[in-house]
Amino acid sequence: MGGIPEVFRDGIEGYYWNLDNPAESAAKMVQLLEDPTTRQRMSVAAKKRFAAEFDENVVGARLLPFLVCGEHE
């Protein structure tokens, strides 16, 4: 899965797709395309997660102490 679980949670902000199983992946895509309520819910959740975890102000605040600490070594 690599870094994917760090970006979104399966079933909350999106779906994990098993690239080794195209039929399963296609079924998930069709299900999502046919379900506007789930798409909207996941979209809202993804926007909230982005704002909480990946917004430039959040990331910057996390990186600054690391960068400043690195200057003193």
N, C-alpha and C positions, 0 to 999 in steps of 0.2 A: 504493500500500500504506500510505502514511502511517506511523504509528508502530507498526504491527502487528509488523514484524520486531524491534523493540526489546522487545516483550512475549514473543514466543515464536518458536521456529524451526520452520519447516515440516517436518513429518515426525518431529519430536522431541518437542515439547510439545503439538503439535496439527497441524492442517492449514490451510493457506491455502485459502480458497474464492474462486473467481472468480465474483463476483456477476453478471458478464455472461454466464455460462454455467451456467444452473440445472441442466441435466442432469449436468454434471460435478460440481457441488456436491452434488447429490443422491446421485450414485454414491459420492462420498467419505463422505457421511454413512451410507449403507447399509453400506458396507464397514466403517466404524468400529463401527457398531451390531452387526454380525455377528462382530466380532473382539475378544472380551474381553481377549485377551493384549495386543493393541496398545493398547486403552483403558487397561489397567493400566500398561503401560510408559510411555505418554504422561502419565498421571496422576502417576506417581512422578517423572518428569522435570520436570513442571510444578511440583510441590511443591519439588523441589530448586532449580530456577531461581528460584522466588519467594524462597526462603530466602536464596539467594546474591545476588540482585539487588534485591529489592523489600521485604524485611522492614524494619520501621520502624527497627531499629538500623543496618542497612546504609545506608539512605537518609539517616537522621539524621547518621551519620558523614560522609557525602559532602556534605551540605548545610551542616553547621556551619562548616567553614572558609570557605565562600562567604559565609555570613551574617555571620560575624565580620569578614571582610575588608571587607564592605560597610559596616560600622559605622565603619571608620577613614577612609573617603574623605571 
